[in-house]
Amino acid sequence: MAKPDGKRKHRKGPSLEVILLYAFLIFLAILFVLPIFYLFMGSFKAESELFRTPFKWLPDKFRLDNFVNMFSSIPFFKYLKNTMIIVICNIAGSLLSCSLVAYGFSRLRWPGRDKVFILVLITMILPYQVTLVPLFLMFTKMKWIGTFLPLTVTCFFGNPFFIFLLRQFFTGIPQDISEAARIDGAGEFTIFSKLVIPMAKPALTTVAIFAFIRSWNDFLGPLVFLGKDELYTLSLAASMLKSNLDPNWSMLLALGAVMILPVLILFFVMQKYFIQGIAMSGIKG
């Protein structure tokens, strides 16, 4: 039999700094989750329960009346269809245009490339509200107001943040792969579509998630450019449930719960690619 070692090896527990760090992160996580939890719990409450004291997180009885009344008060599925049209066009346009532009900034060498890229980044400083009036005037002359075109066609002209994100990822892909493909006779579009795009799935997934959330939650764009009730999106449906004299808070919470659910599901399903895309885009380049 082997003789027991006289010295026992003790595993060191986590340090105080690590414990405090995890406690702080858990505290922040709770702060972020609480409003979402209140949203879902409030959607099952009667309106009288929302403002009563003392405050209770859980409803006395889980009711589906708010959801039934919400579906009957607005043409929900028509607005959902309108929203999905805009969302799908936004995702497709962002992936196509931003990936092509990012490839040109990262994999191709041409005079003034870096200066043009800096100009693209500078446009991120401009808030959307600054360009809203010129865009409205331009789309009015083009007779696009009252259609989906201002919210869909523009996505095919690139987004500075998405271009930056994809450019950082593309820069981290070794140039030797492209050079070997060029020696074999492959053109730039073949290299882009057959080599770079398959390797950039995490970054493309990240862009798709951001594009989805951006267009799904957009309120100002549809409010300014659509102009017709039959073209309204779900974000504008909230304004129909809200009255200055008597806002229906229970139905608003029910609509908010329905709208936030796809975003949560998408993030949890795609979080692996999302985190990988963000991390690799930030490290490489």
NORBELZI-V153042 format. One line per field, one symbol per residue. burial: b if it has 16 or more other C-alpha atoms within 10 Angstrom, else e. A space follows every 50 residues. Layout:
# NORBELZI-V153042
burial = ???
This chain:
# NORBELZI-V153042
burial = eeeeeeeeeeeeeeeeeeeeeeeeeeeeeeeeeeeeeebbbbbbbbeebb eeeeeeeeeeeeeebbbeebeeeeebeebbebbbebbbbbbebbbbbbbb bbbbbbbeeeeeeeeebeebeeeeeeeeeeeeeeebeebeeeebbbebbb bbeebbebbbbbbbbbbbbbbbbeeeebeeeeeeeeebeebbeeebbeeb ebbbbbbbbbbbbebbbbbeebeebbeeeebbbbbbbbeebeeeeeebbb bbbbbbbebbeebeeebeeebebbbbbbebbeeee
